[in-house]
């Protein structure tokens, strides 16, 4: 997969030559991608601290869950990376091989294309409501100044 140049430029931590990343798989079918050195190391250290405080069999169960959730990735100088089967499977991106890349609020997300499309109507309705609310507020403001 290739991260488009426009997306890399919008993310300071990707445009500075970051090559090691951490994908964090989320229950909603998405995966947040963070810089290994800025956030990834801290998240893994937190998990190690949690594991250090657990006894068996809980320790093994939590360790397996962490191995399923956290995936280290490497981005090359051209913005390309290989996505492991575990990540592709989580994103329902094996058959058909499609996923959605989203840059939002300074973060990079991978989404299952199917789940992304399933949420489009809800996002459209949210947008329409925001436009309607804005128009209503502007209408009131115009009445006050008349």
C-alpha positions as CSV (number, residue, x, y, z in Angstrom):
1,X,0.0,0.0,0.0
2,X,1.1,3.5,-0.7
3,X,0.3,6.5,1.6
4,X,-0.4,9.4,-0.8
5,X,1.9,12.3,-0.6
6,X,-0.9,14.7,0.3
7,X,-1.8,12.6,3.4
8,X,1.9,12.4,4.4
9,X,2.2,16.2,4.1
10,X,-0.9,16.7,6.4
11,X,0.7,14.7,9.1
12,X,3.8,16.2,10.6
13,X,5.0,13.0,12.1
14,X,4.8,11.3,8.7
15,X,6.4,14.1,6.7
16,X,9.5,14.2,8.9
17,X,10.7,10.8,7.6
18,X,9.1,8.5,10.1
19,X,9.5,5.0,9.0
20,X,8.3,2.9,11.9
21,X,4.6,2.9,12.7
22,X,2.2,1.1,14.9
23,X,-1.3,0.1,13.8
24,X,-3.8,-0.2,16.6
25,X,-6.8,-2.3,15.6
26,X,-10.1,-0.9,16.9
27,X,-13.4,-2.8,17.6
28,X,-15.2,-0.7,15.0
29,X,-13.2,-2.2,12.1
30,X,-10.7,0.6,11.8
31,X,-7.0,0.8,12.7
32,X,-5.3,4.0,14.0
33,X,-1.8,4.4,12.7
34,X,0.7,6.2,14.9
35,X,4.3,7.0,14.9
36,X,6.4,4.3,16.6
37,X,8.8,6.7,18.3
38,X,6.1,9.3,19.4
39,X,3.2,7.1,20.5
40,X,3.9,3.5,19.7
41,X,6.7,2.9,22.2
42,X,4.5,4.4,25.0
43,X,1.6,2.2,24.1
44,X,3.7,-0.9,24.1
45,X,5.3,0.1,27.4
46,X,1.9,0.6,28.9
47,X,0.9,-2.9,27.8
48,X,4.1,-4.4,29.2
49,X,3.4,-2.7,32.5
50,X,-0.1,-4.2,32.5
51,X,1.2,-7.6,31.7
52,X,3.8,-7.3,34.4
53,X,1.1,-6.9,37.0
54,X,-0.9,-10.0,35.9
55,X,-0.6,-13.6,36.9
56,X,-1.3,-16.6,34.7
57,X,-3.6,-17.4,33.0
58,X,-4.7,-13.8,32.7
59,X,-1.3,-12.7,31.6
60,X,-1.3,-15.1,28.6
61,X,-4.8,-14.1,27.6
62,X,-4.0,-10.4,27.7
63,X,-0.7,-10.9,25.8
64,X,-2.5,-12.7,23.0
65,X,-5.1,-9.9,22.8
66,X,-2.2,-7.4,22.6
67,X,-0.6,-9.4,19.8
68,X,-3.9,-9.3,17.9
69,X,-4.4,-5.5,18.5
70,X,-0.9,-3.9,18.0
71,X,0.9,-4.4,14.7
72,X,4.3,-2.8,13.9
73,X,4.6,-1.4,10.3
74,X,7.4,0.0,8.3
75,X,7.0,2.9,5.8
76,X,9.7,3.2,3.1
77,X,11.0,6.5,1.7
78,X,8.4,6.5,-1.1
79,X,5.5,6.2,1.3
80,X,4.9,2.5,0.7
81,X,4.3,-0.3,3.2
82,X,3.4,-3.9,3.3
83,X,0.2,-4.5,5.3
84,X,0.2,-7.9,7.1
85,X,-2.6,-10.4,6.6
86,X,-3.8,-9.8,10.2
87,X,-4.4,-6.1,9.5
88,X,-6.0,-6.8,6.1
89,X,-8.3,-9.4,7.6
90,X,-9.3,-7.0,10.4
91,X,-10.1,-4.3,7.8
92,X,-12.0,-6.8,5.6
93,X,-9.6,-5.9,2.8
94,X,-8.7,-9.3,1.5
95,X,-11.6,-10.0,-0.8
96,X,-12.1,-7.5,-2.3
97,X,-8.7,-5.9,-1.6
98,X,-10.0,-2.4,-0.7
99,X,-9.5,-0.2,2.3
100,X,-10.1,3.5,3.1
101,X,-7.3,5.8,4.3
102,X,-8.5,8.7,6.4
103,X,-6.5,11.7,7.7
104,X,-8.6,13.3,10.5
105,X,-7.6,15.6,13.3
106,X,-3.9,15.0,12.8
107,X,-4.3,11.2,12.9
108,X,-4.1,8.5,10.2
109,X,-6.8,5.8,10.1
110,X,-7.3,2.7,7.9
111,X,-10.9,1.7,7.6
112,X,-12.7,-1.3,6.1
113,X,-14.1,0.1,2.8
114,X,-17.3,-1.9,3.5
115,X,-17.7,-0.5,7.0
116,X,-16.8,3.0,5.8
117,X,-19.5,2.9,3.2
118,X,-22.0,1.5,5.7
119,X,-21.5,4.6,7.8
120,X,-21.8,7.1,4.9
121,X,-25.5,7.7,5.3
122,X,-25.1,8.6,9.0
123,X,-22.2,11.0,8.1
124,X,-24.3,12.6,5.3
125,X,-27.2,13.1,7.8
126,X,-24.8,14.6,10.3
127,X,-23.5,17.0,7.6
128,X,-27.0,18.0,6.5
129,X,-27.9,18.7,10.1
130,X,-24.8,20.8,10.6
131,X,-25.6,22.8,7.5
132,X,-29.3,23.2,8.6
133,X,-28.2,24.4,12.1
134,X,-25.8,26.9,10.6
135,X,-28.4,28.3,8.2
136,X,-30.9,28.6,11.1
137,X,-28.3,30.5,13.2
138,X,-27.4,32.8,10.3
139,X,-31.1,33.4,9.6
140,X,-31.6,34.5,13.3
141,X,-28.5,36.7,13.1
142,X,-29.8,38.3,9.9
143,X,-33.2,39.1,11.6
144,X,-31.4,40.7,14.6
145,X,-29.4,43.0,12.3
146,X,-32.4,44.0,10.1
